[in-house]
Amino acid sequence: MQNKIFRILFLVLLFVLQVIISEYLNLGPFVYICLVPIIILNIPLSTRTWILLLEAFAIGLLLDMFSNGVLGLNSAAAVLLAACRKPIYKFTARRDRQDKTEIPNAGNIGANKYLEYLAACTALYILTYTLIDGAGINPFWLILAKFLASTAVNVLVALLINRAIPERS
């Protein structure tokens, strides 16, 4: 019970931090810092897919409403990540650990496998976000630069956040 309360408070804190980052931290046109993938990846794998999709949509839509962005941009990326999270996990995690893991982290699936999982999920979110945000308007090189820079920064931020919190099941 205490672990569940901690997880909920952690996710709420990440969401509030994301709203603050969206409003007050601008690193230029090439880097978009987003904590939404971390929030979605910290929802237990046992959560039913339709519930996870609704939660991801609500998280993304709330973020879009609280920040000065395009309504639906974060929610589209969040829903796609929520839909692809389990297949990415099954592809990256070792077979012997897939059934035993509730929330993947470096401690329970291994550091390299977790980095692959985190990088793939973050890249999917950022790719969706940047394509919807700039397709047809921005040149290809700008979209590619934003995708690469944002993915690298967000994977690093996610690793730092996951390293700072205590191990969880």
C-alpha positions, 0 to 999 in steps of 0.5 A, a space after each residue: 500500500 505504501 509503495 502504491 501511494 509513493 508511486 502515485 505521489 511520484 507520478 503527480 510530482 513528475 506531472 507538476 514538474 513537467 508543467 513547470 518545465 513546459 512553462 518556464 524552461 526553454 532550451 531553444 528550438 532543438 530540445 523539448 524536455 518531456 517527463 511524460 514518457 517517464 510517467 507512462 513507463 512507471 505505470 505497472 505493466 499489469 495495467 490493462 491496455 485500455 485503462 493505460 490508453 485512457 490514462 495516457 490520453 488524460 495525462 497528455 491532454 492535461 499537459 496540453 491544457 496546462 501548457 501553451 502548446 497545441 491541444 492534443 500534441 502530447 496526448 497523441 504521443 502519450 497514447 502511441 507510447 502507451 499502446 507500444 510500451 508492452 511490445 517494446 518491453 517484450 522486444 527489449 527485456 530478457 524472456 526470463 524476467 518478463 513475467 516477474 517485472 511489474 515496473 521495469 527499471 535497471 535493477 530488475 531487468 538489467 542496466 543495458 536492457 533498461 537503457 534499450 527499453 527507455 531509449 526506444 520508448 523515449 524515441 517513439 514519444 519524441 518522434 511522434 511529438 516532433 513529427 506532429 508538431 513540425 511536419 509540413 512546416 519545418 524542413 527535414 533537417 530541423 525535425 531530425 535535429 530536434 528529434 535527436 537532441 530531444 531524445 538524447 536529453 530526455 533519455 539522460 533526464 530519465 536516467 537521472 530521475 530513475 537513479 534518484 528514486 529508490 528501487 521499486 517493484 
